[in-house]
Amino acid sequence: MQDNSPRSFAERPVVAPATTQDALQAAPHLATAPPAGSDRRVVDAIREIVGPRGIVDGASARKVYECDGYTLEKSVPRLVVLPATTEETSRVVSVLAGAGIPFVPRGAGTGVSGGCLPLQSAVMIGTSRLRRIRSIDVEARTAEVEAGVVNLEVSRAVDAHGLYYAPDPSSQSACSIGGNVAENSGGPHTLKYGVTVNHVLALEVVLPDGRVIWLDREYDAPGYDLVGIFTGSEGTLGLVTAARVRLMRKPESVTTLLAVFPGVAQASRAVSAIIAAGIIPAALEMMDALVIEAVEAAYHFGFPAGAGAVLLIELDGIAAGLDALAARVHDCCTREGASEVKRAAGEEERALLWKSRKRAFGAMGRLAPAYCTQDGVVPRSRLPEIVAKIAEVASRYHLRIANLMHAGDGNIHPLVLYDEDVPGEVERVLAAGNEILTACIELGGSITGEHGIGIEKMALMPKSFTAPTLAAMEDIRTAFNPRGLCNPGKILPSSRTCVEVRRPRPRGGG
Amino acid sequence: MGGPGLPCVHCGLCLDTCPTYRVLGTEADSPRGRIYIMEGIRDGELEFDDEAALHLSRCLGCLACESACPSGVSFGRRIEEFRPRLAERTGSTRRWQDLARKAYTSDALVDAGVKVASLLDRAGLGGVRRKVPGLGLLPGSLPGSQPSSSAGVSPLRRSTSHQPLRARARVAVLTGCVADRVLPDINRDTVEVLQRNGIEVVEVAGQQCCGALALHAGLTSDAVELAAANANALAGSDIDFVVTTAAGCSAMLRDYAHVLAGTSAAGRGEELASMSRDICELLVEIGFDAPARPLEARGNVAFHDACHLLHAQGISSAPRRVCEVALGRAPVDLGENAICCGSAGSYNIDHPVLSAEIGARKAELARERKATVVAVANVGCMLQIGQAVALAGLPTLVKHPVQLLAEAYRRSDTGA
């Protein structure tokens, strides 16, 4: 066992490497009870570091952290710590590492794979108070921002300079940069501009033993691309406290088209047709009839009634030539059976179109009490096949499944609607999701495009990777996180042990 | 996930629109967290203890979360159901209840507060006074505030100078329980602006406070009583519109059908709800004259949205339009316009520290914008932002858009 006494920032613990399993067994008990007994010293030490506003230990205040946007599995953290600076974060992690207590980083809690679910009585370290934009370099087109800065806030801060931060997840008005790095978040504009990893130049990281390091690859730094390894590691290698991100110049001109199709099959074919014509839209999104119904209920955009699917196609670049490009896209859609193609008249109409798309996830609440967002990838050309498969799965499991897709890059988001109060429905949702993702693998795709593995998809990892590949991943984690204290029980199935996950509570009435 | 209205799907899109989450960073002080706590209490998974009550009571009621929610969750309705139980739990809320009751039953208390504030200010104790919960909000006589010279007599009963001979419409002005005592100039200017635009302003006997203060203090039966009195007095009289200058009042009037549901005044409540208008909304709806000589404000006039207009009623362009006509140019936005200033009724008394922190951000933005005037169409926001800029030592004035318009009309009259 480790020495349980807290250590100061100055005397960082030298950690003896141990196996993940050792670390897991060292982690104590108690998921819901407030920290007590020998924990008290740790809590006091942490309180000393972060002050009263940085510590959340009451029962109701902790309970709200029991899940993120993935609500099928829940677990209450034994303590939530909200450090306000990198130094505080580092000292808190040192104390926890010294006491052998596992911890889980959490951004805004908008994740949808349970990546920040606190397993093994972990302490949660939230980044919501790390909210400074440290610097903006207009000339170099970079910004150094802390982990808790909200994605959209970065673009707002540099808007006056004609710049923006490109990765735009649907939750960009709430999700934080640290969470984006952890999940390697994408968004509708991934097709042309790439995902988070393509826009992160350097990371400030607190390692699981409390040391603070900078990973920098801005000028083709020699050595390993550790920024690449950290981005998308879902908080299992360390805790990101700040990032230097790339800023993009806003395109000179943007135009958005809406194409209406009788069904998803025709819309899928149009997607391939557009790409085959050599056009790379900034975004190429698909919504099916159920999604249209939900966003129409929320925003009254005026989608034609009875539309089977719509494509939202955004083209950007220099103004000259954009009209011609739009005409070619129009042709592609019409040839594949679009009943109507219209172009957003002005900025206001364009903004409304995107609003309906970006808020489509949340708008699902208008159709069902709950839904589970799936995230899978197939080669673009095989979209029609996966769409047919999803329909078949839905009918076999007696579930309603809505389809939202970053169709341009084959990233599908089946939204499985359900009601916790219906006996057996949660189990059917999980089984249906599993089948869809397995089909993605079989079609040559992947089990996640941008939501991460989290806790949700660990069981599918052995279907996606060979044992030696998984072992190599495990080795990388062990190199950074030798005792498995940082976000235990995630991504790699081997480490999923002694889980005290609670299924959703049965609900009566209401 | 049941409860009134549509279910929360836990997406988190509301988080960053919540002023308390932005300041504290704690999920329990976010809309999503509060819904979770309320559901936990309802399902017997959480105790309704002091801690839960604290997080719920920190809600400003600004409803920015409803604007952000893609699922259409009625957060306001949910927290409203908890208000009476919250009031039982927390001592500060009980103190506020007493104060709220006095505010809408007795003009004398508010008048006395205003007088004390002025005395302290004149004695050079304005800086100290500004930090006292409740008292700090009152305009007093510091720079950045309007002298309340006319306290004592409701301006509504004095202003007949511009009454039109042939009216385009007949309206009653809901004077408001606090606004009329604290910043009477707004009501006076409102009457003047309406009359100058050919609208007859009539007095309707029996009108009361709208009941919003009572409702938010958890005094539901008082609120219903006041609403019924207003519905019977106003909906039954020969007028076209009921005009308010306080966003919270018009939002409340619009909600009368809900407040009075199941009572004998329900029908009248619905009628009154359909007659009620915010002053700026009405001016834009039926048209108003541009002043011959718009105001020439040196520096920036920065516009801020009032939550109970923007989020509760979806009104955003009308008050901007009134400012634009008064100024002859569009005002700039103060910035973070969808985020509450921290005023929120009793908030300054229940949570003085948090309220001041939220308000301080508005002063920061006023400084960044180099705003000489902050225009905001609600008395509560005016007092809160007024206090924030005064504490920050800024010379910024805080005005209601209708005041700017009245000033522009008067300027055009004199040709000065």
Contacts between the chains, C-beta under 8 A, distances in Angstrom:
chain1	res1	chain2	res2	distance
A	53	B	24	6.8
A	56	B	26	5.9
A	56	B	28	7.2
A	58	B	28	8.0
A	58	B	51	4.2
A	59	B	46	6.7
A	59	B	47	7.3
A	59	B	49	7.9
A	59	B	51	6.9
A	60	B	28	6.4
A	60	B	37	5.1
A	60	B	40	6.7
A	60	B	46	4.9
A	60	B	47	7.7
A	60	B	49	7.4
A	60	B	51	5.5
A	60	B	52	4.3
A	60	B	55	6.7
A	61	B	26	6.6
A	61	B	27	7.8
A	61	B	28	4.1
A	61	B	51	6.4
A	61	B	55	6.5
A	63	B	36	7.0
A	63	B	37	7.5
A	63	B	40	6.0
A	63	B	45	7.5
A	63	B	46	6.2
A	64	B	27	4.5
A	64	B	28	5.0
A	64	B	32	7.5
A	64	B	33	4.0
A	64	B	36	4.6
A	64	B	37	6.5
A	65	B	27	5.7
A	67	B	10	6.9
A	68	B	10	7.7
A	68	B	12	7.4
A	69	B	10	5.8
A	69	B	11	5.6
A	69	B	12	6.0
A	71	B	9	7.9
A	71	B	10	5.2
A	80	B	26	8.0
A	80	B	27	8.0
A	82	B	25	5.3
A	82	B	26	6.8
A	108	B	12	5.8
A	108	B	15	5.7
A	108	B	16	7.5
A	109	B	12	5.6
A	109	B	15	7.7
A	109	B	27	6.5
A	109	B	32	8.0
A	110	B	11	6.7
A	110	B	12	4.0
A	110	B	13	7.6
A	110	B	15	7.8
A	126	B	25	6.9
A	126	B	27	7.7
A	128	B	21	7.6
A	128	B	25	3.4
A	128	B	26	7.4
A	128	B	27	7.9
A	129	B	25	4.2
A	131	B	25	7.5
A	148	B	25	7.2
A	150	B	16	5.1
A	153	B	16	7.9
A	171	B	11	6.9
A	171	B	12	6.5
A	171	B	13	6.3
A	173	B	13	6.1
A	173	B	16	6.2
A	173	B	17	7.9
A	173	B	68	7.1
A	174	B	12	5.0
A	174	B	13	5.1
A	174	B	14	7.4
A	174	B	15	4.8
A	174	B	16	5.0
A	175	B	12	7.5
A	297	B	72	7.9
A	298	B	70	5.9
A	298	B	71	7.8
A	298	B	72	6.3
A	359	B	13	7.0
A	359	B	70	3.5
A	360	B	70	7.5
A	361	B	9	7.8
A	361	B	11	5.9
A	361	B	70	7.1
A	362	B	9	6.1
A	362	B	11	4.4
A	362	B	13	5.6
A	362	B	69	6.8
A	362	B	70	2.9
A	362	B	71	4.9
A	363	B	70	4.5
A	363	B	71	6.4
A	363	B	72	8.0
A	364	B	9	6.4
A	364	B	71	7.4
A	365	B	6	5.3
A	365	B	7	5.4
A	365	B	8	7.1
A	365	B	9	4.4
A	365	B	70	7.4
A	365	B	71	2.9
A	365	B	72	6.9
A	365	B	73	7.1
A	366	B	6	6.1
A	366	B	71	6.4
A	366	B	72	6.1
A	369	B	1	5.9
A	369	B	2	7.7
A	369	B	7	4.6
A	370	B	1	7.0
A	370	B	7	7.0
A	370	B	9	6.4
A	371	B	9	6.5
A	420	B	1	7.9
A	505	B	43	6.5
A	505	B	45	6.8
A	507	B	1	7.7
A	507	B	2	7.0
A	507	B	43	6.9
A	509	B	2	7.0
A	510	B	2	2.8
A	510	B	3	6.4
A	510	B	42	7.0
